[in-house]
Amino acid sequence: MSMDTIKIIFFDIDGTLIDMKRKQISEKMLETLIRLKERNIILCLSTGRGPMTLPHFDGWEPDVFLTFNGSYCYNRQQAIYRHPIPKEDAKKIIQNAALINRPVSIATADQLVANGTDKDLAEYYGFAKLEVNVSEDFEDVVDRGEIYQIMAGGREEEYASFLQGVSHAKIAAWWDRAVDIIPADSGKGTGVSKILAYYHLDKLEALAFGDGNNDIEMFEAVGTGVAMENGSDLLKEVADDVCGHVTEDGIYHYCVAHGLL
């Protein structure tokens, strides 16, 4: 497929734009983003993170944001798509987590609060250089806020316990020791579709880079999905192409090889 038609690029953050060990963007990757923007390509951060936990990049601002794995999408002008977890399901998930001794952190568009922490949740937050905010206001935020995502430490064998008796939520995971619980009919693919419709773009005009299983739906919603060399085997199976490792600026070399830079 010709890259001449690409008008928008979606980038996962952790493991794609940013090496999860170094936890910061490389100079070459930052240069790549700046040069793509100079070509008037719309650039979107597409992440499980919420607006409050997005990294800041010196000299570059994304055009559009797909956060909470697609449940809350926005640009600087307005919210493009909002889709919180139904309140009764959010409360049930929190109860279920307590039964398996898992504290949870809940995310609204502008707040992150937790009812406790454990080693897995703390390390999960560490990827974003954050600490878990254990708050006395937790119950109040649950009652009054729109909850877009619930985060907890959790292994695959615990997934069913989190969702016991829950109708409208599902698990999206990109790390094997934690879960992001999001609305059932949401996901990065939904968010991508909403953003493409907002900008009046066809999926064939969209390219995406990712590394985790939560990027599978995103790849299905764009014309070209490119998995990182460090990505999951499952993602590579559905990807249209594979680029180099995040630690070796794989996206930069891919963009050069395909005439995007």
Residue pairs with C-beta under 8 A, 6 or more apart in sequence:
1 204
1 223
1 224
1 240
3 207
3 258
3 259
3 260
4 259
5 204
5 205
5 223
6 41
6 205
6 206
6 207
6 224
6 260
7 41
7 42
7 199
7 201
7 205
7 206
8 41
8 42
8 43
8 44
8 195
8 196
8 199
8 201
8 205
8 206
8 207
9 36
9 41
9 42
9 43
9 44
9 206
9 207
9 208
9 209
10 44
10 46
10 66
10 188
10 192
10 206
10 207
10 208
10 209
10 210
10 218
10 222
11 17
11 43
11 44
11 45
11 46
11 208
11 209
11 210
11 251
12 46
12 47
12 208
12 209
12 210
12 211
12 212
12 215
12 218
13 45
13 47
13 49
13 54
13 55
14 20
14 47
14 48
14 49
14 127
14 128
14 174
14 211
14 212
15 174
15 211
15 212
15 228
15 230
15 231
15 246
16 209
16 210
16 211
16 215
16 228
16 246
16 251
17 25
17 29
17 33
17 45
17 209
17 246
17 251
18 24
18 25
18 55
18 246
19 26
19 246
19 247
20 127
20 246
21 247
22 247
23 127
23 129
24 55
25 55
25 57
26 249
28 249
28 252
29 249
29 251
29 252
30 57
30 58
30 59
30 60
31 252
32 249
32 251
32 252
32 255
32 261
33 43
33 57
33 60
34 59
34 60
35 261
36 43
36 255
36 260
36 261
37 43
37 60
37 63
39 260
41 260
42 63
42 64
42 199
42 201
43 62
43 63
43 64
44 62
44 63
44 64
44 65
44 66
44 195
45 54
45 62
45 64
45 65
45 66
45 67
46 66
46 70
46 188
46 191
46 192
46 208
46 210
46 215
46 218
47 54
47 66
47 67
47 69
48 68
48 69
48 149
48 172
48 174
48 180
48 214
49 67
49 68
49 128
50 67
50 68
50 72
50 107
50 109
50 112
50 148
50 149
51 65
51 67
51 72
51 74
51 109
51 110
52 107
52 110
52 111
52 112
53 112
53 128
53 130
54 65
54 67
55 128
63 75
64 73
64 74
64 75
64 80
64 195
64 199
65 73
65 74
65 75
66 73
66 188
66 191
66 192
66 195
67 73
67 74
67 148
68 107
68 148
68 149
68 180
68 182
68 186
69 149
69 172
69 180
69 182
69 186
69 187
69 188
69 191
69 214
70 81
70 83
70 182
70 186
70 187
70 188
70 189
70 190
70 191
70 192
70 194
70 217
71 81
71 82
71 83
71 84
71 85
71 148
71 149
71 182
71 183
71 186
71 191
72 79
72 81
72 82
72 83
72 109
72 148
73 79
73 80
73 81
73 82
73 191
73 194
73 195
74 80
80 194
80 195
80 198
81 190
81 191
81 194
81 195
82 109
82 146
82 148
83 148
83 183
83 185
83 186
83 190
84 146
84 147
84 148
84 183
85 93
85 147
85 148
85 149
85 150
85 168
85 169
85 181
85 182
85 183
86 167
86 168
86 169
86 183
87 147
89 166
89 167
89 168
89 169
90 106
90 142
90 147
90 150
90 169
91 142
92 164
92 165
92 166
93 104
93 150
93 162
93 163
93 166
93 169
93 181
94 104
94 106
94 115
94 142
94 150
96 161
96 162
96 163
96 164
96 165
96 166
97 103
97 104
97 150
97 152
97 162
99 161
100 158
100 161
100 162
101 118
102 118
102 121
102 152
102 153
102 154
102 158
102 162
103 114
103 115
103 116
103 117
103 118
103 121
103 132
103 134
103 152
103 153
104 114
104 115
104 116
104 121
104 150
104 151
104 152
105 112
105 113
105 114
105 117
105 121
105 125
105 132
105 133
105 150
105 151
105 152
106 112
106 113
106 114
106 138
106 141
106 142
106 145
106 147
106 149
106 150
106 151
107 147
107 148
107 149
107 150
107 151
108 141
108 145
108 146
108 147
108 148
109 146
109 148
111 141
111 145
112 130
112 133
113 133
113 134
113 135
113 137
113 138
113 141
114 121
114 132
114 133
114 134
114 135
114 138
115 134
115 138
116 134
117 132
117 134
118 153
119 153
120 152
120 153
120 154
120 177
120 178
121 132
121 151
121 152
121 153
121 178
122 131
122 132
123 177
123 178
124 151
124 153
124 175
124 177
124 178
125 131
125 132
127 175
135 141
148 182
148 183
149 180
149 181
149 182
150 169
150 180
150 181
151 178
151 179
151 180
151 181
152 162
152 178
152 179
152 181
153 177
153 178
153 179
154 162
154 171
154 173
154 177
154 178
154 179
155 176
155 177
156 173
156 176
158 179
159 171
159 179
162 171
162 179
162 181
163 169
163 170
163 171
163 181
167 184
168 183
168 184
168 185
169 181
169 182
169 183
169 184
170 181
170 182
170 183
170 184
170 186
170 187
171 179
171 180
171 181
171 182
172 179
172 180
172 181
172 182
172 187
172 213
172 214
173 179
173 180
173 212
173 213
173 214
174 180
174 211
174 212
174 213
174 214
174 215
175 212
180 214
187 214
187 217
188 214
188 215
188 217
188 218
188 221
189 217
189 218
189 220
189 221
190 217
190 221
191 218
192 206
192 208
192 217
192 218
192 221
192 222
193 221
196 202
196 203
196 205
196 206
196 221
202 223
203 221
203 222
203 223
204 223
205 223
206 221
206 222
206 223
206 224
207 222
207 223
207 224
207 225
207 226
208 215
208 218
208 219
208 221
208 222
208 224
208 225
208 226
209 226
209 227
209 228
209 243
209 251
209 254
210 218
210 219
210 225
210 226
210 227
210 228
210 231
210 235
211 227
211 228
211 230
211 231
211 232
211 235
211 246
212 231
212 232
212 235
213 232
213 234
213 235
215 225
215 227
215 231
215 235
216 234
216 235
216 238
218 225
219 225
219 227
219 235
219 238
219 239
219 240
220 238
224 240
224 241
225 238
225 239
225 240
225 241
226 239
226 240
226 241
226 242
226 243
226 251
226 254
227 235
227 236
227 239
227 241
227 242
227 243
228 242
228 243
228 244
228 245
228 246
228 250
228 251
229 242
229 243
229 244
229 245
229 246
229 248
229 250
230 245
230 246
230 247
231 239
231 242
236 242
241 254
243 250
243 251
243 253
243 254
244 250
244 251
244 253
244 254
252 261
254 260
255 261
